[in-house]
Amino acid sequence: MKIPEQRFKIVVIGGSAGSFSVVSRILSQLDPAFPLPVVLCLHRLKHVRSGLVEGLNMKSNIPVVEPYDKDKLRPGVAMLAPSNYHLFVEFDSTISLSTEEVNNHSRPSIDYAFSSAAYSFREKAMGIILTGANKDGAMGIKNIHEKKGYTIVQDPSTCDVDAMPQAALKLFTPDQILKPDDIVKILNGLKA
């Protein structure tokens, strides 16, 4: 495990099956003074108010919110893609929400969140893909890699369901493949 020396403007985390517990663990160990905006794109039930934000806030050291369209990214705040909306990160550091068709059977699409961060922030974006049951996110995190951003894939041996990390690993070689506790160490070593 190696802390990257480059500086970032955004961290985007995507996950599906099994990711709630990993994201909870990461957020609960994150430095309360974490200096960067975080975007969380997690697959969730479409028409059910799941209590996901409340559940994450109970454990998180930084605030977790569901953004509205055109909300601005804020350092030290995690923005969770709302249920049944795609989330895009814009060049002006705002969030756009969309109800376009599903992508990879998913809305929100992790690919869309990652790819928009890649195009908006290029080498200043960090993408982290976690446990999950389909290939959503693999192309998106590859886009971050292609734009010289930093990419982390959860070690498949630590995943509840390893399909999502394995799909990413078939497409490219990330900067690091890490266990959740090492992902936290990387994040807590970042500077804005």
Backbone hydrogen bonds in HBPLUS format (Angstrom, degrees):
<---DONOR---> <-ACCEPTOR-->    atom                        ^
c    i                          cat <-CA-CA->   ^        H-A-AA   ^      H-
h    n   atom  resd res      DA  || num        DHA   H-A  angle D-A-AA Bond
n    s   type  num  typ     dist DA aas  dist angle  dist       angle   num
A0009-LYS N   A0124-LYS O   2.74 MM 115  5.30 166.7  1.76 145.3 144.4     1
A0126-MET N   A0010-ILE O   3.02 MM 116  6.29 146.8  2.14 146.0 156.4     2
A0011-VAL N   A0037-PRO O   3.07 MM  26  6.41 150.7  2.16 152.5 161.6     3
A0039-VAL N   A0011-VAL O   2.83 MM  28  6.29 156.5  1.89 156.8 164.0     4
A0012-VAL N   A0126-MET O   2.82 MM 114  6.21 165.0  1.85 165.5 170.2     5
A0128-ILE N   A0012-VAL O   2.84 MM 116  6.24 153.4  1.92 161.8 167.4     6
A0013-ILE N   A0039-VAL O   2.80 MM  26  6.19 166.2  1.82 170.8 175.6     7
A0041-CYS N   A0013-ILE O   2.85 MM  28  6.20 166.2  1.87 165.6 168.7     8
A0014-GLY N   A0128-ILE O   2.92 MM 114  6.35 161.0  1.96 164.9 170.9     9
A0130-LEU N   A0014-GLY O   2.83 MM 116  6.08 160.0  1.87 163.2 169.9    10
A0015-GLY N   A0041-CYS O   3.16 MM  26  6.67 150.3  2.25 148.1 151.2    11
A0043-HIS N   A0015-GLY O   3.11 MM  28  6.67 154.0  2.18 151.7 159.1    12
A0016-SER N   A0131-THR O   2.91 MM 115  6.14 177.4  1.92 150.9 151.8    13
A0019-SER N   A0016-SER O   2.83 MM   3  5.37 162.9  1.86 146.9 147.2    14
A0023-VAL N   A0019-SER O   2.77 MM   4  5.92 174.4  1.78 166.5 167.3    15
A0024-SER N   A0020-PHE O   2.87 MM   4  5.97 158.8  1.91 147.4 154.1    16
A0025-ARG N   A0021-SER O   3.00 MM   4  6.11 152.8  2.08 136.5 143.7    17
A0026-ILE N   A0022-VAL O   2.90 MM   4  6.21 160.6  1.94 152.8 158.0    18
A0027-LEU N   A0023-VAL O   2.85 MM   4  6.05 177.1  1.85 159.6 160.3    19
A0028-SER N   A0024-SER O   2.90 MM   4  5.96 148.8  2.00 144.5 153.1    20
A0029-GLN N   A0026-ILE O   3.14 MM   3  5.41 143.9  2.28 104.2 114.4    21
A0061-ASN N   A0027-LEU O   2.95 MM  34  5.99 157.7  2.00 135.8 133.6    22
A0034-PHE N   A0031-ASP O   2.86 MM   3  5.13 135.0  2.07 129.8 125.5    23
A0076-GLY N   A0036-LEU O   2.91 MM  40  5.30 154.3  1.98 103.0 108.2    24
A0038-VAL N   A0077-VAL O   3.12 MM  39  6.15 170.8  2.13 146.5 144.3    25
A0079-MET N   A0038-VAL O   2.77 MM  41  6.17 162.9  1.79 155.0 156.1    26
A0040-LEU N   A0079-MET O   2.77 MM  39  5.91 169.9  1.78 147.0 149.7    27
A0081-ALA N   A0040-LEU O   2.84 MM  41  6.19 165.3  1.86 174.8 177.8    28
A0055-GLY N   A0051-GLY O   2.81 MM   4  5.99 159.2  1.86 152.7 159.4    29
A0056-LEU N   A0052-LEU O   2.87 MM   4  6.08 160.8  1.91 153.9 158.4    30
A0057-ASN N   A0053-VAL O   2.84 MM   4  6.02 160.8  1.88 151.8 157.7    31
A0058-MET N   A0054-GLU O   3.04 MM   4  6.22 143.0  2.18 144.3 152.9    32
A0059-LYS N   A0056-LEU O   3.08 MM   3  5.47 141.7  2.23 106.7 117.0    33
A0060-SER N   A0056-LEU O   2.84 MM   4  5.85 143.7  1.98 152.1 164.1    34
A0078-ALA N   A0063-PRO O   2.88 MM  15  6.15 172.0  1.89 170.2 168.6    35
A0065-VAL N   A0078-ALA O   2.87 MM  13  6.34 159.1  1.92 164.8 171.8    36
A0080-LEU N   A0065-VAL O   2.78 MM  15  5.99 162.8  1.80 156.4 162.3    37
A0071-ASP N   A0068-TYR O   3.04 MM   3  5.55 155.5  2.10 139.7 137.3    38
A0070-LYS N   A0095-ILE O   2.64 MM  25  5.03 153.3  1.71 161.9 166.3    39
A0095-ILE N   A0071-ASP O   2.82 MM  24  5.51 143.7  1.95 154.9 167.0    40
A0073-LEU N   A0093-SER O   2.78 MM  20  5.61 172.6  1.79 167.3 166.3    41
A0077-VAL N   A0074-ARG O   3.25 MM   3  5.62 141.7  2.40 140.6 134.6    42
A0085-TYR N   A0082-PRO O   3.26 MM   3  5.65 146.3  2.38 139.7 132.8    43
A0086-HIS N   A0098-SER O   2.76 MM  12  5.03 164.0  1.78 155.9 156.2    44
A0098-SER N   A0086-HIS O   2.99 MM  12  5.03 147.5  2.10 137.4 143.1    45
A0088-PHE N   A0096-SER O   2.83 MM   8  5.03 160.5  1.87 153.2 157.8    46
A0096-SER N   A0088-PHE O   2.87 MM   8  5.03 161.5  1.91 145.7 150.4    47
A0090-GLU N   A0094-THR O   2.88 MM   4  5.33 174.2  1.88 165.7 164.5    48
A0093-SER N   A0090-GLU O   3.07 MM   3  5.44 146.9  2.18 121.7 120.9    49
A0103-ASN N   A0106-SER O   2.96 MM   3  5.21 168.1  1.97 144.7 142.7    50
A0106-SER N   A0103-ASN O   2.92 MM   3  5.21 146.5  2.03 105.8 116.3    51
A0113-ALA N   A0109-SER O   3.24 MM   4  6.60 161.5  2.28 146.6 150.9    52
A0114-PHE N   A0110-ILE O   2.90 MM   4  6.10 176.0  1.90 163.6 164.3    53
A0115-SER N   A0111-ASP O   2.81 MM   4  5.87 169.3  1.83 154.8 158.5    54
A0116-SER N   A0112-TYR O   2.96 MM   4  5.93 161.9  1.99 146.0 151.0    55
A0117-ALA N   A0113-ALA O   3.15 MM   4  6.29 155.0  2.21 143.6 150.3    56
A0118-ALA N   A0114-PHE O   2.87 MM   4  6.15 152.7  1.94 151.1 159.7    57
A0119-TYR N   A0115-SER O   2.99 MM   4  6.28 160.5  2.03 151.7 155.3    58
A0120-SER N   A0116-SER O   2.94 MM   4  6.01 150.2  2.03 143.0 151.7    59
A0121-PHE N   A0117-ALA O   2.81 MM   4  5.66 160.4  1.85 148.2 153.0    60
A0122-ARG N   A0118-ALA O   2.81 MM   4  4.78 139.1  1.97 127.5 135.5    61
A0124-LYS N   A0121-PHE O   2.81 MM   3  5.17 157.0  1.86 142.3 140.5    62
A0125-ALA N   A0122-ARG O   3.19 MM   3  5.83 157.3  2.25 123.8 123.8    63
A0150-TYR N   A0125-ALA O   2.92 MM  25  6.41 154.7  1.98 153.9 159.7    64
A0127-GLY N   A0150-TYR O   2.84 MM  23  6.29 159.6  1.89 166.6 172.6    65
A0152-ILE N   A0127-GLY O   2.89 MM  25  6.27 155.7  1.95 160.2 167.6    66
A0129-ILE N   A0152-ILE O   2.99 MM  23  6.50 156.6  2.04 159.1 164.2    67
A0154-GLN N   A0129-ILE O   2.90 MM  25  6.19 161.0  1.94 174.0 179.0    68
A0132-GLY N   A0161-VAL O   2.92 MM  29  5.27 152.1  2.00 154.1 152.5    69
A0164-MET N   A0132-GLY O   2.98 MM  32  4.79 156.9  2.04 127.6 126.0    70
A0138-ALA N   A0135-LYS O   3.10 MM   3  5.76 167.1  2.11 139.8 143.7    71
A0141-ILE N   A0137-GLY O   2.88 MM   4  5.97 164.4  1.91 153.4 156.1    72
A0142-LYS N   A0138-ALA O   3.10 MM   4  6.22 146.6  2.21 139.2 148.9    73
A0143-ASN N   A0139-MET O   2.94 MM   4  6.26 142.0  2.09 141.6 151.8    74
A0143-ASN N   A0140-GLY O   3.08 MM   3  5.02 120.1  2.46  90.8 105.7    75
A0144-ILE N   A0140-GLY O   3.15 MM   4  6.60 147.7  2.26 143.1 151.1    76
A0145-HIS N   A0141-ILE O   3.04 MM   4  6.34 159.7  2.08 144.9 150.0    77
A0146-GLU N   A0142-LYS O   2.85 MM   4  6.15 156.5  1.90 150.3 156.7    78
A0147-LYS N   A0143-ASN O   3.01 MM   4  6.22 138.8  2.19 143.5 153.6    79
A0147-LYS N   A0144-ILE O   3.20 MM   3  5.21 129.9  2.46  96.1 109.1    80
A0149-GLY N   A0144-ILE O   2.84 MM   5  5.04 152.8  1.91 160.8 151.6    81
A0148-LYS N   A0145-HIS O   3.03 MM   3  5.16 153.9  2.10 112.5 114.4    82
A0175-ASP N   A0151-THR O   3.01 MM  24  5.26 124.6  2.32 124.1 138.9    83
A0176-GLN N   A0151-THR O   3.20 MM  25  6.69 149.3  2.30 152.8 160.5    84
A0153-VAL N   A0176-GLN O   3.00 MM  23  6.48 158.5  2.05 153.6 159.7    85
A0178-LEU N   A0153-VAL O   2.98 MM  25  6.41 144.1  2.11 146.4 157.4    86
A0155-ASP N   A0178-LEU O   2.70 MM  23  4.93 160.7  1.74 128.5 129.8    87
A0158-THR N   A0155-ASP O   2.80 MM   3  5.59 164.6  1.82 129.7 135.0    88
A0159-CYS N   A0156-PRO O   3.13 MM   3  5.15 167.6  2.15 108.8 112.2    89
A0166-GLN N   A0162-ASP O   2.97 MM   4  5.99 161.9  2.01 156.0 162.0    90
A0167-ALA N   A0163-ALA O   2.88 MM   4  6.00 150.1  1.97 144.6 152.5    91
A0168-ALA N   A0164-MET O   3.19 MM   4  6.50 155.5  2.25 149.1 154.9    92
A0169-LEU N   A0165-PRO O   2.93 MM   4  6.21 161.2  1.96 152.6 158.0    93
A0170-LYS N   A0166-GLN O   3.02 MM   4  6.24 133.5  2.24 143.0 154.1    94
A0171-LEU N   A0168-ALA O   2.96 MM   3  5.34 143.7  2.10 107.8 118.5    95
A0172-PHE N   A0168-ALA O   3.24 MM   4  6.58 148.6  2.35 156.0 164.6    96
A0182-ASP N   A0179-LYS O   2.98 MM   3  5.40 127.8  2.26 111.1 124.8    97
A0183-ILE N   A0179-LYS O   3.04 MM   4  6.40 145.7  2.16 151.7 162.2    98
A0183-ILE N   A0180-PRO O   3.11 MM   3  4.99 121.0  2.47  92.4 107.5    99
A0184-VAL N   A0180-PRO O   3.12 MM   4  6.49 152.5  2.20 149.9 156.0   100
A0185-LYS N   A0181-ASP O   3.20 MM   4  6.52 152.3  2.28 136.1 143.2   101
A0186-ILE N   A0182-ASP O   2.99 MM   4  6.29 157.5  2.04 148.4 153.5   102
A0187-LEU N   A0183-ILE O   2.98 MM   4  6.28 168.7  1.99 154.1 156.5   103
A0188-ASN N   A0184-VAL O   2.84 MM   4  6.05 165.3  1.86 158.1 161.9   104
A0189-GLY N   A0186-ILE O   3.00 MM   3  5.19 148.1  2.10 104.3 114.4   105
A0190-LEU N   A0187-LEU O   3.13 MM   3  5.40 166.4  2.15 111.1 115.4   106
